[in-house]
Structures are given as C-alpha cells and as structure tokens.
Amino acid sequence: METISEVATISEACGEQTTRINAVRKKKNREKTFRDKAMRFETRRCDLRRGEAMRFETRRGEAMRGDAREVN
C-alpha cells in the first residue's frame, strides 16, 4: 500500500506523460492538416497549368509543412 505522497507523485508523472503524448499527437495532426491542404491546393493548381504550376505548388507544399514543424 503506497503512502498518499507516493500516489500523488505517480499520478503527477502519469499526467505529465499524457500531456506530452497529447502535445505530440496534436502536433502530428497539425502537420497532417497542413500536408492535406498543400496537396489539395497542389492538385487544383496542377489541373489548370500542368508543368509550371506543379513545380511551384510542390515547393509551396514543402514550405507549408516546414511551417507546421517550426510552430512548435
């Protein structure tokens, strides 16, 4: 049987880990959203003007993904 202080430290540690896991999950979701937006934008533009648009949008997509990572 643990003492009250031991239980408190265990639950605090669990809480910290959960917070960290949630933060990572949130960050991954944010990156995924950026990637999805970039891809949607990319395909829409590529339909209009094949070669030039594709090159431009690919760079743009990578830039958006980079921004998502730099936010955190």
C-alpha positions, 0 to 999 in steps of 0.5 A: 500500500503506497503512502498518499505522497507516493500516489500523488507523485505517480499520478503527477508523472502519469499526467505529465506523460499524457500531456506530452503524448497529447502535445505530440499527437496534436502536433502530428495532426497539425502537420497532417492538416497542413500536408492535406491542404498543400496537396489539395491546393497542389492538385487544383493548381496542377489541373489548370497549368500542368508543368509550371504550376506543379513545380511551384505548388510542390515547393509551396507544399514543402514550405507549408509543412516546414511551417507546421514543424517550426510552430512548435 
